């Protein structure tokens, strides 16, 4: 998975200087971080709507769009996928890979949040893929 995102990131970096008339990525860079953030939010909402509606194939397609737009925003902000993997590793060391760290007041959060003790992971059932959708 991380290899696919690395390839996507490199492609986004390469495309940002192309002609905006010929490249969606270059056009997003030309329009700036506000437009990038708006596109990212739109895709996130589409993923949520499709997930709530049980449209698995649509969730997959929209998730790919979400990751593309997130990668564009990372590139604009000077953040590489490796920066994200490093943060994931840090969190895994502190809480476990499937836990979100509480936000600190110094980081703009509301202060420490009580954290439940670590238990064995609960594995969610694998649902059958919907055909048609």
C-alpha positions in Angstrom: 0.0 0.0 0.0 2.7 2.5 0.9 4.4 1.8 -2.3 1.3 2.8 -4.3 1.1 6.1 -2.3 4.8 6.7 -2.9 4.3 6.3 -6.6 1.3 8.5 -6.5 3.2 11.2 -4.6 6.1 11.1 -7.1 3.6 11.4 -10.0 1.9 14.4 -8.3 5.2 16.1 -7.7 6.1 15.5 -11.4 2.8 16.8 -12.7 2.6 20.0 -10.6 4.6 21.9 -13.2 2.8 20.6 -16.3 0.4 22.8 -18.3 -2.8 23.3 -16.1 -4.9 23.1 -19.3 -3.7 19.5 -19.8 -3.2 18.3 -16.2 -5.8 18.1 -13.4 -2.9 18.0 -10.9 -1.2 21.1 -12.3 -4.5 22.9 -12.3 -5.0 22.1 -8.6 -1.6 23.5 -7.8 -2.3 26.6 -9.8 -5.6 27.1 -7.9 -3.8 26.8 -4.5 -4.3 25.1 -1.1 -7.9 26.4 -0.6 -9.1 24.6 -3.7 -7.1 21.5 -2.8 -8.6 21.5 0.7 -12.1 21.9 -0.8 -11.6 19.0 -3.2 -10.3 16.8 -0.3 -13.3 17.6 1.8 -15.7 16.9 -1.1 -14.1 13.5 -1.6 -14.2 12.7 2.1 -17.9 13.5 2.2 -18.6 11.3 -0.8 -16.8 8.4 0.9 -18.9 8.9 4.0 -22.2 9.1 2.1 -21.4 6.0 0.1 -20.2 4.1 3.2 -23.4 4.9 5.1 -25.4 3.9 2.0 -23.6 0.5 1.9 -22.2 1.1 -1.6 -18.9 -0.7 -1.3 -17.7 -0.3 -4.9 -18.4 3.5 -4.7 -16.5 3.7 -1.4 -13.5 2.1 -3.1 -13.6 4.5 -6.1 -14.2 7.6 -3.9 -11.4 6.5 -1.5 -9.0 6.4 -4.4 -10.1 10.0 -5.2 -9.7 10.9 -1.5 -6.2 9.5 -1.4 -5.3 11.4 -4.6 -6.5 14.7 -3.3 -4.8 14.1 0.1 -1.6 13.4 -1.7 -1.9 16.6 -3.7 -2.4 18.6 -0.4 0.6 16.8 1.2 2.7 17.9 -1.8 1.5 21.5 -1.6 2.3 21.5 2.1 5.8 20.0 1.7 4.8 16.8 3.4 6.0 13.5 2.1 4.4 10.1 2.6 7.4 9.2 4.7 6.5 12.0 7.1 3.1 10.3 7.5 4.7 6.8 7.9 7.0 8.2 10.6 4.1 9.6 12.5 2.2 6.3 12.2 5.3 4.5 13.6 5.5 7.0 16.5 1.8 6.4 17.3 2.2 2.6 17.1 5.1 2.8 19.6 2.9 5.0 21.9 -0.5 3.5 21.6 -0.7 0.7 19.1 -1.2 1.1 15.4 -5.0 1.2 15.6 -5.3 3.9 18.2 -5.4 7.7 17.7 -3.2 9.6 20.1 -4.9 12.2 22.3 -4.3 15.8 21.3 -2.1 17.9 23.6 -2.9 21.5 24.5 0.5 22.4 23.0 -0.6 20.9 19.6 -3.8 22.9 19.6 -6.0 20.2 21.2 -8.2 20.4 24.3 -5.7 18.6 26.5 -5.2 15.0 27.4 -8.1 12.6 26.7 -8.4 9.6 28.9 -7.1 6.5 27.1 -8.6 3.1 27.6 -6.1 0.4 28.5 -4.8 -1.7 25.5 -6.5 -4.9 24.9 -6.2 -7.5 22.1 -7.4 -6.2 18.9 -11.0 -6.9 17.9 -11.1 -8.0 14.3 -14.0 -6.7 12.3 -15.7 -9.3 10.1 -15.0 -9.2 6.4 -18.2 -8.4 4.6 -18.8 -9.9 1.2 -18.3 -7.5 -1.7 -21.5 -6.2 -3.2 -22.0 -6.8 -6.9 -23.5 -4.0 -8.9 -23.8 -1.3 -6.3 
